[in-house]
Amino acid sequence: MNVHLSQITPSIFSALGLSTAQDLLSVGPSPFGRELLFLIDGFGADVINNYSDAMPTISRLTKFGTVKTSFPSTTATSLATLTTGTLPGAHGMLGYTVQVPRSGGRILNALKWDERVDPVNWQPVPTLFERAAAENINVTHVAAKRYENTGFTRAVFRGAKYKGANVSADLIAETRAALKETPAFVYLYVNDLDAAGHSDGVGSEKWLAALSMIDQMFANLMKE
């Protein structure tokens, strides 16, 4: 099955009963009214192909296939596509760094942001989180505390309740707590693998430790 990143969240929210979302992947209604999207930044199909021994839990899911993303595949662009269900040409998050119009050449780093840029004007497409919250679907964003009040979060993740945590045990606890609500959508984001890849390289000791830690998080969540 060919799956594009822009199809995932509309299908999940359709399963939860969001009237304005399309079930593009034909997943059908959510059996329990609670859905978790666990996003591992820096994790591509090549990780599964080359490092399956380091992630025994996640590697068991390879039978479900892979997801294609848009160009460019950088984090800022891909996450906006995921949360809006639209392509980069619509949501406007066109890269990690872009020039701000009518600014004299000022460059915006999408992840670090710039307080002079209004996040809602920059990314005007209503997120699926906003649309779901308006229809009383509980939407929770679980990630590191440092991201909570950033311009990027306001541009791309608005509409969700933010639960910040800095260690894996607390991230799991916040996720489990949010999943007790019904209907509920929980977006869990971890960037340890991406950060280790940038700092030490893919396949490094630090990177493999991050991959193992994330696999254990996944295993713990699947016990529920």
C-alpha positions in Angstrom: 0.0 0.0 0.0 1.4 3.4 -1.0 1.0 5.8 1.9 1.9 9.5 1.9 2.6 11.4 5.0 -0.3 13.8 4.3 -2.8 10.9 4.5 -2.0 9.7 7.9 -3.6 12.2 10.3 -6.7 12.9 8.2 -7.4 9.1 8.3 -6.8 8.8 12.0 -9.0 11.7 12.9 -11.7 10.4 10.6 -11.5 7.2 12.5 -12.1 9.2 15.7 -15.2 10.9 14.2 -13.9 14.2 12.9 -16.5 15.3 10.5 -14.2 17.3 8.2 -11.5 14.6 7.9 -11.3 12.0 5.1 -10.4 8.4 5.7 -7.8 8.4 2.9 -6.3 5.1 4.0 -9.6 3.3 4.6 -8.7 2.5 8.2 -12.4 2.6 9.4 -13.7 3.6 12.8 -11.4 3.6 15.8 -12.3 0.5 17.8 -11.6 2.1 21.2 -11.8 5.8 20.4 -8.1 6.4 21.4 -5.3 6.7 18.9 -1.5 7.2 19.4 0.9 8.6 16.8 4.5 8.0 17.9 6.8 10.0 15.7 10.6 9.2 15.9 12.5 12.1 14.2 15.4 10.9 12.1 14.0 7.5 11.6 13.8 6.3 8.0 13.2 3.0 6.2 17.0 2.5 6.0 17.1 2.3 9.8 14.8 -0.7 9.8 16.7 -2.3 7.0 20.1 -1.9 8.6 19.6 -1.8 12.4 16.8 -4.1 13.1 18.8 -6.0 15.8 18.9 -2.8 17.9 15.1 -2.4 17.9 13.5 -5.8 18.2 10.0 -4.4 19.0 9.8 -1.8 16.2 11.3 -4.1 13.6 8.3 -6.5 14.0 6.1 -3.8 12.5 7.9 -3.7 9.1 5.2 -5.8 7.5 3.0 -2.7 7.5 5.2 -0.9 5.0 6.8 2.5 4.8 5.5 6.1 4.4 6.6 8.5 1.7 7.1 12.2 2.5 7.2 15.4 0.5 10.1 17.5 -0.7 12.0 18.7 1.2 11.9 15.9 3.8 13.3 18.1 6.5 11.6 18.1 9.9 9.9 21.4 9.7 8.2 20.7 6.4 7.3 17.1 7.2 5.7 17.9 10.5 3.6 20.6 9.0 2.4 18.2 6.3 1.6 15.7 9.0 -0.4 18.0 11.2 -2.3 19.9 8.5 -2.8 17.0 6.1 -1.7 19.3 3.3 1.4 19.5 1.0 4.2 22.1 1.5 2.8 24.4 -1.3 -0.4 24.8 0.8 1.0 25.1 4.4 4.0 27.2 3.4 6.6 25.5 5.6 9.0 25.1 2.7 12.3 24.2 4.5 14.5 24.4 7.5 15.6 27.9 6.6 13.7 30.3 4.3 13.9 34.0 3.5 11.2 36.1 5.2 9.4 38.2 2.5 9.8 42.0 2.6 12.4 41.7 5.4 15.5 42.9 3.7 16.8 39.3 3.3 16.3 38.1 6.9 16.4 34.3 7.2 13.9 32.3 9.3 15.1 29.1 10.9 11.8 27.3 11.2 12.7 25.2 14.3 14.3 28.1 16.2 11.8 30.7 14.9 11.9 34.5 15.0 9.7 36.4 17.4 9.1 39.0 14.7 7.3 36.4 12.6 3.7 35.6 13.5 3.4 31.8 13.5 -0.3 31.8 12.4 0.3 34.2 9.5 3.2 32.2 8.4 1.4 28.8 8.5 -2.3 29.8 8.1 -3.8 26.3 7.4 -5.9 25.1 10.4 -4.3 22.0 11.9 -6.1 18.8 12.3 -5.5 19.3 16.0 -7.5 22.5 15.9 -10.3 21.0 13.9 -10.5 18.0 16.2 -10.5 20.0 19.4 -13.4 22.1 18.0 -15.4 18.9 17.8 -14.5 17.8 21.3 -11.9 15.3 20.4 -9.1 15.4 23.1 -5.8 16.1 21.4 -2.5 16.0 23.3 1.0 16.7 22.2 3.7 15.0 24.3 7.3 16.1 23.7 10.2 17.7 25.4 9.4 20.8 27.5 11.7 23.1 25.5 9.4 23.0 22.5 6.2 24.0 24.3 6.2 27.8 23.7 8.2 28.0 20.4 6.9 29.7 17.3 7.2 26.4 15.4 4.9 24.7 17.9 2.4 27.5 17.5 2.6 27.3 13.7 2.3 23.6 13.3 0.8 22.0 16.5 -1.7 24.6 17.6 -5.0 23.1 18.9 -3.3 20.4 21.1 -2.8 20.3 24.8 0.9 20.3 25.4 2.4 17.9 27.9 6.1 18.5 28.3 8.6 15.9 29.7 12.3 15.4 29.3 12.9 11.8 30.1 11.5 8.7 28.5 9.6 7.5 31.6 7.8 10.8 32.0 7.0 10.9 28.3 5.4 7.5 28.6 3.5 8.5 31.7 2.1 11.6 30.0 1.1 9.5 27.0 -0.7 6.9 29.1 -2.5 9.6 31.0 -3.7 11.3 27.8 -4.9 8.0 26.4 -7.3 7.5 29.3 -9.6 10.1 27.7 -12.1 9.2 25.0 -12.1 10.1 22.2 -8.4 10.9 22.3 -5.6 11.5 19.9 -2.0 11.6 21.3 1.0 12.7 19.3 4.2 11.6 21.0 7.4 13.1 19.6 11.0 12.1 20.3 14.1 13.6 18.7 16.9 11.7 20.5 17.7 9.6 17.4 17.8 12.7 15.1 20.0 14.6 17.6 22.4 11.7 18.0 22.6 11.3 14.3 23.5 15.0 13.8 26.0 15.1 16.7 27.7 11.7 16.5 26.6 10.1 13.2 24.2 7.3 12.2 25.4 4.0 13.7 27.5 5.6 16.4 27.4 4.4 20.0 25.2 7.3 21.0 22.9 6.8 18.1 22.5 3.1 18.8 21.8 3.9 22.5 19.1 6.3 21.4 17.6 3.7 19.1 17.5 1.1 21.8 15.9 3.5 24.3 13.2 4.4 21.8 12.5 0.8 21.1 12.1 0.2 24.8 9.7 3.1 25.0 7.7 1.5 22.2 7.7 -1.8 24.0 6.5 -0.2 27.2 3.6 1.6 25.5 2.5 -1.6 23.7 2.0 -3.3 27.1 -1.0 -1.1 27.8 
